[in-house]
Amino acid sequence: MLSFLKKSNAPQGPRSLYDQLGGEPAVRAIAERFYDIMETDPRAADLLALHPQPLDTIRQKFFEFLSGWFGGPALFEEKYGHPRLRARHLPFQIDIKMRDQWLLCMYQVLEEKVNDSLLKMQLRQQFTALAHHMINSD
């Protein structure tokens, strides 16, 4: 066999969060479960009220966003351009209460869907920072 055709034993770069989570099925499950929680947990009622009904379109957009945010296919960017999350959310009043309701849903998803404790902690930190960044009102 020619040497350039041999499989390399060189270490590969770090796996993306997308791959660590389990790829498309796992990321889709995270997005779906997030909105399931939002729809059913009365503690997230104010957050749910901000979202257009039915939630089918926003569920898909969230999956597409998470795909790229986790290092997988940049589905959201391909369809809509750069996420510019803060700018896209400026029409909505996002205060500490909304942030906390969003994190309530996301933390529950992570507890249910992410088994690796280190990965779960890393995602909690990243989502917490993201949620803080989205606050646009007192």
OpenMM code with the backbone's topology and positions (N, CA, C; nanometers):
from openmm import Vec3, app, unit

residues = "MET LEU SER PHE LEU LYS LYS SER ASN ALA PRO GLN GLY PRO ARG SER LEU TYR ASP GLN LEU GLY GLY GLU PRO ALA VAL ARG ALA ILE ALA GLU ARG PHE TYR ASP ILE MET GLU THR ASP PRO ARG ALA ALA ASP LEU LEU ALA LEU HIS PRO GLN PRO LEU ASP THR ILE ARG GLN LYS PHE PHE GLU PHE LEU SER GLY TRP PHE GLY GLY PRO ALA LEU PHE GLU GLU LYS TYR GLY HIS PRO ARG LEU ARG ALA ARG HIS LEU PRO PHE GLN ILE ASP ILE LYS MET ARG ASP GLN TRP LEU LEU CYS MET TYR GLN VAL LEU GLU GLU LYS VAL ASN ASP SER LEU LEU LYS MET GLN LEU ARG GLN GLN PHE THR ALA LEU ALA HIS HIS MET ILE ASN SER ASP".split()
positions = [
    Vec3(0.0852, -0.1178, 0.0000),
    Vec3(0.0000, 0.0000, 0.0000),
    Vec3(0.0892, 0.1233, 0.0000),
    Vec3(0.0496, 0.2231, -0.0743),
    Vec3(0.1255, 0.3469, -0.0787),
    Vec3(0.1139, 0.4186, 0.0547),
    Vec3(0.2232, 0.4786, 0.0982),
    Vec3(0.2249, 0.5397, 0.2304),
    Vec3(0.1235, 0.6527, 0.2447),
    Vec3(0.0964, 0.7282, 0.1388),
    Vec3(0.0020, 0.8379, 0.1523),
    Vec3(-0.1427, 0.7895, 0.1590),
    Vec3(-0.1678, 0.6627, 0.1327),
    Vec3(-0.3023, 0.6076, 0.1426),
    Vec3(-0.3288, 0.5430, 0.2781),
    Vec3(-0.2231, 0.5257, 0.3569),
    Vec3(-0.2402, 0.4655, 0.4882),
    Vec3(-0.3175, 0.5594, 0.5794),
    Vec3(-0.3959, 0.4995, 0.6651),
    Vec3(-0.4684, 0.5795, 0.7636),
    Vec3(-0.3669, 0.6385, 0.8606),
    Vec3(-0.3802, 0.7643, 0.8855),
    Vec3(-0.2870, 0.8333, 0.9739),
    Vec3(-0.3152, 0.7967, 1.1191),
    Vec3(-0.2097, 0.7756, 1.1949),
    Vec3(-0.2211, 0.7531, 1.3384),
    Vec3(-0.1962, 0.8817, 1.4156),
    Vec3(-0.1780, 0.9906, 1.3415),
    Vec3(-0.1541, 1.1187, 1.4074),
    Vec3(-0.2790, 1.1584, 1.4858),
    Vec3(-0.2603, 1.2217, 1.5998),
    Vec3(-0.3770, 1.2618, 1.6792),
    Vec3(-0.4634, 1.3607, 1.6017),
    Vec3(-0.5913, 1.3404, 1.6111),
    Vec3(-0.6874, 1.4299, 1.5475),
    Vec3(-0.7116, 1.5488, 1.6392),
    Vec3(-0.7607, 1.6570, 1.5831),
    Vec3(-0.7929, 1.7753, 1.6630),
    Vec3(-0.9077, 1.7433, 1.7582),
    Vec3(-0.9365, 1.8344, 1.8491),
    Vec3(-1.0443, 1.8105, 1.9448),
    Vec3(-1.1779, 1.7968, 1.8717),
    Vec3(-1.2587, 1.7081, 1.9204),
    Vec3(-1.3905, 1.6882, 1.8612),
    Vec3(-1.4793, 1.8075, 1.8950),
    Vec3(-1.5624, 1.8446, 1.8026),
    Vec3(-1.6536, 1.9562, 1.8258),
    Vec3(-1.7573, 1.9164, 1.9309),
    Vec3(-1.8193, 2.0162, 1.9898),
    Vec3(-1.9292, 1.9897, 2.0827),
    Vec3(-2.0389, 1.9122, 2.0105),
    Vec3(-2.0618, 1.9476, 1.8849),
    Vec3(-2.1619, 1.8797, 1.8019),
    Vec3(-2.1357, 1.7293, 1.7995),
    Vec3(-2.0107, 1.6921, 1.7735),
    Vec3(-1.9750, 1.5499, 1.7701),
    Vec3(-1.9792, 1.4870, 1.9087),
    Vec3(-1.9316, 1.5587, 2.0093),
    Vec3(-1.9332, 1.5058, 2.1461),
    Vec3(-2.0753, 1.4774, 2.1934),
    Vec3(-2.1683, 1.5614, 2.1503),
    Vec3(-2.3087, 1.5435, 2.1905),
    Vec3(-2.3763, 1.4288, 2.1179),
    Vec3(-2.3263, 1.3937, 2.0002),
    Vec3(-2.3867, 1.2853, 1.9237),
    Vec3(-2.4401, 1.3272, 1.7884),
    Vec3(-2.3974, 1.4433, 1.7406),
    Vec3(-2.4336, 1.4871, 1.6065),
    Vec3(-2.5776, 1.5338, 1.5938),
    Vec3(-2.6263, 1.5304, 1.4717),
    Vec3(-2.7570, 1.5854, 1.4380),
    Vec3(-2.8713, 1.5333, 1.5242),
    Vec3(-2.8824, 1.4011, 1.5476),
    Vec3(-2.9968, 1.3550, 1.6284),
    Vec3(-2.9957, 1.4104, 1.7706),
    Vec3(-2.8783, 1.4195, 1.8303),
    Vec3(-2.8685, 1.4692, 1.9676),
    Vec3(-2.8965, 1.6194, 1.9740),
    Vec3(-2.8448, 1.6936, 1.8787),
    Vec3(-2.8667, 1.8384, 1.8785),
    Vec3(-3.0142, 1.8686, 1.8527),
    Vec3(-3.0760, 1.7947, 1.7625),
    Vec3(-3.2192, 1.8128, 1.7377),
    Vec3(-3.2993, 1.7795, 1.8639),
    Vec3(-3.2602, 1.6744, 1.9342),
    Vec3(-3.3305, 1.6360, 2.0575),
    Vec3(-3.3182, 1.7452, 2.1639),
    Vec3(-3.2031, 1.8098, 2.1715),
    Vec3(-3.1832, 1.9194, 2.2661),
    Vec3(-3.2774, 2.0351, 2.2323),
    Vec3(-3.2819, 2.0724, 2.1045),
    Vec3(-3.3689, 2.1829, 2.0624),
    Vec3(-3.5159, 2.1505, 2.0885),
    Vec3(-3.5568, 2.0307, 2.0542),
    Vec3(-3.6969, 1.9912, 2.0737),
    Vec3(-3.7335, 1.9888, 2.2217),
    Vec3(-3.6468, 1.9305, 2.3017),
    Vec3(-3.6767, 1.9191, 2.4451),
    Vec3(-3.6813, 2.0564, 2.5107),
    Vec3(-3.5957, 2.1475, 2.4674),
    Vec3(-3.5974, 2.2829, 2.5205),
    Vec3(-3.7370, 2.3435, 2.5065),
    Vec3(-3.7944, 2.3334, 2.3882),
    Vec3(-3.9271, 2.3916, 2.3670),
    Vec3(-4.0375, 2.3091, 2.4325),
    Vec3(-4.0182, 2.1779, 2.4453),
    Vec3(-4.1152, 2.0974, 2.5206),
    Vec3(-4.1249, 2.1463, 2.6649),
    Vec3(-4.0091, 2.1720, 2.7241),
    Vec3(-4.0062, 2.2210, 2.8625),
    Vec3(-4.0708, 2.3583, 2.8704),
    Vec3(-4.0350, 2.4467, 2.7777),
    Vec3(-4.0911, 2.5807, 2.7778),
    Vec3(-4.2442, 2.5762, 2.7682),
    Vec3(-4.2960, 2.4840, 2.6891),
    Vec3(-4.4414, 2.4745, 2.6704),
    Vec3(-4.5147, 2.4163, 2.7904),
    Vec3(-4.4450, 2.3386, 2.8710),
    Vec3(-4.5150, 2.2657, 2.9771),
    Vec3(-4.4825, 2.3116, 3.1187),
    Vec3(-4.3713, 2.3805, 3.1376),
    Vec3(-4.3331, 2.4231, 3.2723),
    Vec3(-4.3924, 2.5609, 3.2997),
    Vec3(-4.4832, 2.5717, 3.3961),
    Vec3(-4.5448, 2.7016, 3.4238),
    Vec3(-4.4448, 2.8092, 3.4645),
    Vec3(-4.3272, 2.7679, 3.5123),
    Vec3(-4.2243, 2.8654, 3.5499),
    Vec3(-4.1644, 2.9359, 3.4280),
    Vec3(-4.1933, 2.8853, 3.3071),
    Vec3(-4.1428, 2.9463, 3.1837),
    Vec3(-4.2550, 3.0114, 3.1029),
    Vec3(-4.3676, 3.0383, 3.1662),
    Vec3(-4.4851, 3.0910, 3.0956),
    Vec3(-4.4591, 3.2259, 3.0294),
    Vec3(-4.3880, 3.3144, 3.0972),
    Vec3(-4.3601, 3.4462, 3.0385),
    Vec3(-4.2695, 3.4330, 2.9162),
    Vec3(-4.1733, 3.3442, 2.9240),
    Vec3(-4.0842, 3.3192, 2.8111),
    Vec3(-4.1622, 3.2612, 2.6935),
    Vec3(-4.2474, 3.1668, 2.7208),
    Vec3(-4.3300, 3.1068, 2.6159),
    Vec3(-4.4150, 3.2129, 2.5468),
    Vec3(-4.4679, 3.3064, 2.6232),
    Vec3(-4.5548, 3.4107, 2.5679),
    Vec3(-4.4827, 3.4999, 2.4667),
    Vec3(-4.3499, 3.5075, 2.4739),
    Vec3(-4.2739, 3.5873, 2.3779),
    Vec3(-4.2602, 3.5204, 2.2420),
    Vec3(-4.2854, 3.3918, 2.2358),
    Vec3(-4.2601, 3.3145, 2.1144),
    Vec3(-4.3843, 3.3020, 2.0270),
    Vec3(-4.3647, 3.3147, 1.8957),
    Vec3(-4.4781, 3.2986, 1.8045),
    Vec3(-4.5280, 3.1536, 1.8053),
    Vec3(-4.6583, 3.1404, 1.7991),
    Vec3(-4.7199, 3.0080, 1.7981),
    Vec3(-4.7678, 2.9761, 1.6568),
    Vec3(-4.7692, 2.8516, 1.6155),
    Vec3(-4.7102, 2.7377, 1.6840),
    Vec3(-4.5576, 2.7467, 1.6815),
    Vec3(-4.4935, 2.6630, 1.7597),
    Vec3(-4.3483, 2.6713, 1.7775),
    Vec3(-4.2679, 2.5934, 1.6726),
    Vec3(-4.3331, 2.5385, 1.5732),
    Vec3(-4.2628, 2.4544, 1.4750),
    Vec3(-4.1450, 2.5266, 1.4091),
    Vec3(-4.1681, 2.6477, 1.3624),
    Vec3(-4.0623, 2.7212, 1.2916),
    Vec3(-3.9478, 2.7571, 1.3852),
    Vec3(-3.9800, 2.8036, 1.5053),
    Vec3(-3.8751, 2.8443, 1.5988),
    Vec3(-3.7967, 2.7231, 1.6490),
    Vec3(-3.8618, 2.6091, 1.6617),
    Vec3(-3.7905, 2.4853, 1.6985),
    Vec3(-3.6843, 2.4529, 1.5932),
    Vec3(-3.7240, 2.4621, 1.4666),
    Vec3(-3.6309, 2.4321, 1.3577),
    Vec3(-3.5165, 2.5324, 1.3554),
    Vec3(-3.5477, 2.6603, 1.3711),
    Vec3(-3.4428, 2.7624, 1.3717),
    Vec3(-3.3461, 2.7419, 1.4876),
    Vec3(-3.3989, 2.7029, 1.6035),
    Vec3(-3.3128, 2.6799, 1.7193),
    Vec3(-3.2203, 2.5615, 1.6947),
    Vec3(-3.2738, 2.4554, 1.6359),
    Vec3(-3.1896, 2.3420, 1.5989),
    Vec3(-3.0795, 2.3862, 1.5030),
    Vec3(-3.1158, 2.4648, 1.4017),
    Vec3(-3.0178, 2.5101, 1.3035),
    Vec3(-2.9116, 2.5989, 1.3691),
    Vec3(-2.9535, 2.6851, 1.4595),
    Vec3(-2.8578, 2.7682, 1.5319),
    Vec3(-2.7634, 2.6817, 1.6151),
    Vec3(-2.8217, 2.5903, 1.6947),
    Vec3(-2.7393, 2.5062, 1.7809),
    Vec3(-2.6416, 2.4218, 1.7005),
    Vec3(-2.6822, 2.3755, 1.5852),
    Vec3(-2.5937, 2.2954, 1.5009),
    Vec3(-2.4629, 2.3693, 1.4752),
    Vec3(-2.4724, 2.4926, 1.4313),
    Vec3(-2.3512, 2.5705, 1.4048),
    Vec3(-2.2809, 2.6146, 1.5314),
    Vec3(-2.3571, 2.6510, 1.6345),
    Vec3(-2.2988, 2.6985, 1.7592),
    Vec3(-2.2175, 2.5887, 1.8272),
    Vec3(-2.2609, 2.4643, 1.8093),
    Vec3(-2.1889, 2.3503, 1.8662),
    Vec3(-2.0746, 2.3028, 1.7771),
    Vec3(-2.0532, 2.3679, 1.6628),
    Vec3(-1.9419, 2.3302, 1.5759),
    Vec3(-1.9787, 2.2333, 1.4667),
    Vec3(-2.1068, 2.2119, 1.4452),
    Vec3(-2.1529, 2.1265, 1.3363),
    Vec3(-2.1855, 2.2106, 1.2142),
    Vec3(-2.2672, 2.1565, 1.1244),
    Vec3(-2.3043, 2.2324, 1.0043),
    Vec3(-2.3674, 2.3672, 1.0399),
    Vec3(-2.3268, 2.4705, 0.9688),
    Vec3(-2.3738, 2.6079, 0.9940),
    Vec3(-2.5082, 2.6303, 0.9239),
    Vec3(-2.6079, 2.5541, 0.9618),
    Vec3(-2.7378, 2.5560, 0.8945),
    Vec3(-2.8070, 2.6912, 0.9051),
    Vec3(-2.8031, 2.7519, 1.0219),
    Vec3(-2.8685, 2.8815, 1.0413),
    Vec3(-2.8043, 2.9869, 0.9522),
    Vec3(-2.6726, 2.9946, 0.9544),
    Vec3(-2.6012, 3.0950, 0.8746),
    Vec3(-2.6271, 3.0764, 0.7264),
    Vec3(-2.6340, 2.9521, 0.6812),
    Vec3(-2.6598, 2.9260, 0.5397),
    Vec3(-2.7957, 2.9803, 0.4972),
    Vec3(-2.8943, 2.9744, 0.5843),
    Vec3(-3.0297, 3.0200, 0.5516),
    Vec3(-3.0527, 3.1673, 0.5794),
    Vec3(-3.0010, 3.2159, 0.6944),
    Vec3(-3.0394, 3.3481, 0.7434),
    Vec3(-2.9235, 3.4451, 0.7605),
    Vec3(-2.8024, 3.4010, 0.7406),
    Vec3(-2.6861, 3.4859, 0.7646),
    Vec3(-2.6391, 3.4722, 0.9087),
    Vec3(-2.5442, 3.5554, 0.9462),
    Vec3(-2.4879, 3.5498, 1.0815),
    Vec3(-2.5998, 3.5623, 1.1844),
    Vec3(-2.5946, 3.4823, 1.2915),
    Vec3(-2.7038, 3.4854, 1.3898),
    Vec3(-2.7279, 3.6219, 1.4541),
    Vec3(-2.6221, 3.7023, 1.4813),
    Vec3(-2.6401, 3.8319, 1.5456),
    Vec3(-2.7503, 3.8235, 1.6514),
    Vec3(-2.7340, 3.7322, 1.7441),
    Vec3(-2.8396, 3.6995, 1.8402),
    Vec3(-2.8930, 3.8205, 1.9150),
    Vec3(-2.8049, 3.9006, 1.9650),
    Vec3(-2.8510, 4.0163, 2.0431),
    Vec3(-2.9346, 4.1103, 1.9555),
    Vec3(-2.8882, 4.1380, 1.8359),
    Vec3(-2.9621, 4.2268, 1.7455),
    Vec3(-3.0969, 4.1663, 1.7061),
    Vec3(-3.0993, 4.0373, 1.6803),
    Vec3(-3.2249, 3.9714, 1.6420),
    Vec3(-3.3266, 3.9715, 1.7559),
    Vec3(-3.2787, 3.9798, 1.8783),
    Vec3(-3.3686, 3.9749, 1.9941),
    Vec3(-3.4014, 4.1132, 2.0512),
    Vec3(-3.3480, 4.2193, 1.9922),
    Vec3(-3.3748, 4.3537, 2.0439),
    Vec3(-3.5234, 4.3909, 2.0471),
    Vec3(-3.6059, 4.3419, 1.9530),
    Vec3(-3.7487, 4.3760, 1.9612),
    Vec3(-3.8189, 4.3190, 2.0855),
    Vec3(-3.7537, 4.2274, 2.1538),
    Vec3(-3.8136, 4.1622, 2.2699),
    Vec3(-3.7484, 4.2129, 2.3978),
    Vec3(-3.8290, 4.2317, 2.4997),
    Vec3(-3.7748, 4.2747, 2.6284),
    Vec3(-3.7170, 4.1529, 2.6985),
    Vec3(-3.5852, 4.1509, 2.7087),
    Vec3(-3.5166, 4.0404, 2.7752),
    Vec3(-3.4506, 4.0970, 2.9002),
    Vec3(-3.5062, 4.0582, 3.0130),
    Vec3(-3.4544, 4.1037, 3.1417),
    Vec3(-3.4059, 3.9817, 3.2198),
    Vec3(-3.3727, 4.0027, 3.3435),
    Vec3(-3.3215, 3.8935, 3.4267),
    Vec3(-3.4252, 3.7815, 3.4397),
    Vec3(-3.5505, 3.8191, 3.4502),
    Vec3(-3.6583, 3.7200, 3.4612),
    Vec3(-3.6631, 3.6297, 3.3369),
    Vec3(-3.6539, 3.6905, 3.2178),
    Vec3(-3.6549, 3.6121, 3.0933),
    Vec3(-3.5292, 3.5256, 3.0840),
    Vec3(-3.4154, 3.5848, 3.1203),
    Vec3(-3.2906, 3.5083, 3.1202),
    Vec3(-3.3032, 3.3853, 3.2088),
    Vec3(-3.3570, 3.4052, 3.3284),
    Vec3(-3.3685, 3.2942, 3.4234),
    Vec3(-3.4653, 3.1868, 3.3743),
    Vec3(-3.5743, 3.2286, 3.3088),
    Vec3(-3.6675, 3.1295, 3.2546),
    Vec3(-3.6034, 3.0509, 3.1405),
    Vec3(-3.5256, 3.1201, 3.0567),
    Vec3(-3.4564, 3.0529, 2.9468),
    Vec3(-3.3550, 2.9520, 3.0021),
    Vec3(-3.2794, 2.9961, 3.1025),
    Vec3(-3.1802, 2.9063, 3.1619),
    Vec3(-3.2455, 2.7896, 3.2353),
    Vec3(-3.3594, 2.8121, 3.2977),
    Vec3(-3.4331, 2.7033, 3.3617),
    Vec3(-3.4584, 2.5909, 3.2615),
    Vec3(-3.5080, 2.6288, 3.1442),
    Vec3(-3.5367, 2.5293, 3.0404),
    Vec3(-3.4082, 2.4634, 2.9902),
    Vec3(-3.3057, 2.5445, 2.9642),
    Vec3(-3.1818, 2.4896, 2.9095),
    Vec3(-3.1101, 2.4015, 3.0102),
    Vec3(-3.1058, 2.4420, 3.1360),
    Vec3(-3.0399, 2.3583, 3.2367),
    Vec3(-3.1099, 2.2239, 3.2499),
    Vec3(-3.2424, 2.2241, 3.2422),
    Vec3(-3.3147, 2.0961, 3.2506),
    Vec3(-3.2812, 2.0081, 3.1310),
    Vec3(-3.2744, 2.0684, 3.0126),
    Vec3(-3.2368, 1.9917, 2.8927),
    Vec3(-3.0996, 1.9288, 2.9122),
    Vec3(-3.0049, 2.0071, 2.9601),
    Vec3(-2.8697, 1.9545, 2.9783),
    Vec3(-2.8686, 1.8402, 3.0794),
    Vec3(-2.9457, 1.8534, 3.1868),
    Vec3(-2.9539, 1.7455, 3.2854),
    Vec3(-3.0086, 1.6173, 3.2226),
    Vec3(-3.1062, 1.6324, 3.1359),
    Vec3(-3.1716, 1.5161, 3.0751),
    Vec3(-3.0938, 1.4569, 2.9589),
    Vec3(-3.0261, 1.5404, 2.8810),
    Vec3(-2.9712, 1.4957, 2.7527),
    Vec3(-2.8204, 1.4805, 2.7470),
    Vec3(-2.7473, 1.5353, 2.8444),
    Vec3(-2.6004, 1.5294, 2.8393),
    Vec3(-2.5513, 1.4468, 2.9566),
    Vec3(-2.4923, 1.3331, 2.9268),
    Vec3(-2.4471, 1.2412, 3.0312),
    Vec3(-2.3081, 1.2733, 3.0835),
    Vec3(-2.2225, 1.3261, 2.9986),
    Vec3(-2.0854, 1.3567, 3.0378),
    Vec3(-2.0853, 1.4802, 3.1287),
    Vec3(-2.0423, 1.4629, 3.2532),
    Vec3(-2.0525, 1.5727, 3.3504),
    Vec3(-1.9636, 1.6916, 3.3140),
    Vec3(-1.8457, 1.6674, 3.2595),
    Vec3(-1.7576, 1.7773, 3.2204),
    Vec3(-1.8181, 1.8548, 3.1028),
    Vec3(-1.8706, 1.7837, 3.0064),
    Vec3(-1.9352, 1.8477, 2.8921),
    Vec3(-2.0586, 1.9260, 2.9375),
    Vec3(-2.1346, 1.8687, 3.0279),
    Vec3(-2.2530, 1.9364, 3.0806),
    Vec3(-2.2137, 2.0673, 3.1498),
    Vec3(-2.1078, 2.0639, 3.2294),
    Vec3(-2.0614, 2.1833, 3.2991),
    Vec3(-2.0147, 2.2891, 3.1980),
    Vec3(-1.9424, 2.2471, 3.0969),
    Vec3(-1.8949, 2.3392, 2.9939),
    Vec3(-2.0133, 2.4042, 2.9217),
    Vec3(-2.1131, 2.3257, 2.8880),
    Vec3(-2.2308, 2.3797, 2.8187),
    Vec3(-2.3106, 2.4731, 2.9092),
    Vec3(-2.3215, 2.4383, 3.0357),
    Vec3(-2.3908, 2.5283, 3.1299),
    Vec3(-2.3217, 2.6642, 3.1335),
    Vec3(-2.1891, 2.6642, 3.1388),
    Vec3(-2.1143, 2.7896, 3.1419),
    Vec3(-2.1360, 2.8695, 3.0138),
    Vec3(-2.1315, 2.8023, 2.9001),
    Vec3(-2.1482, 2.8726, 2.7729),
    Vec3(-2.2895, 2.9268, 2.7570),
    Vec3(-2.3902, 2.8478, 2.7943),
    Vec3(-2.5276, 2.8952, 2.7835),
    Vec3(-2.5561, 3.0072, 2.8834),
    Vec3(-2.4959, 2.9989, 3.0002),
    Vec3(-2.5144, 3.1051, 3.0996),
    Vec3(-2.4567, 3.2363, 3.0470),
    Vec3(-2.3375, 3.2314, 2.9911),
    Vec3(-2.2760, 3.3517, 2.9340),
    Vec3(-2.3619, 3.4060, 2.8202),
    Vec3(-2.4112, 3.3197, 2.7355),
    Vec3(-2.4966, 3.3616, 2.6247),
    Vec3(-2.6240, 3.4286, 2.6770),
    Vec3(-2.6867, 3.3686, 2.7755),
    Vec3(-2.8103, 3.4239, 2.8305),
    Vec3(-2.7863, 3.5604, 2.8952),
    Vec3(-2.6754, 3.5770, 2.9650),
    Vec3(-2.6416, 3.7073, 3.0236),
    Vec3(-2.6235, 3.8121, 2.9133),
    Vec3(-2.5599, 3.7719, 2.8056),
    Vec3(-2.5336, 3.8625, 2.6935),
    Vec3(-2.6630, 3.9115, 2.6276),
    Vec3(-2.7678, 3.8335, 2.6352),
    Vec3(-2.8932, 3.8668, 2.5672),
    Vec3(-2.9784, 3.9686, 2.6437),
    Vec3(-2.9481, 3.9943, 2.7696),
    Vec3(-3.0268, 4.0903, 2.8474),
    Vec3(-3.0171, 4.2273, 2.7811),
    Vec3(-3.1358, 4.2873, 2.7562),
    Vec3(-3.1395, 4.4175, 2.6907),
    Vec3(-3.2296, 4.5187, 2.7622),
    Vec3(-3.2757, 4.4823, 2.8827),
    Vec3(-3.3572, 4.5760, 2.9595),
    Vec3(-3.3454, 4.5438, 3.1089),
    Vec3(-3.3847, 4.6415, 3.1912),
    Vec3(-3.3771, 4.6227, 3.3371),
    Vec3(-3.4865, 4.5327, 3.3866),
] * unit.nanometer
topology = app.Topology()
chain = topology.addChain("A")
for resn in residues:
    res = topology.addResidue(resn, chain)
    for name in ("N", "CA", "C"):
        topology.addAtom(name, app.Element.getBySymbol(name[0]), res)
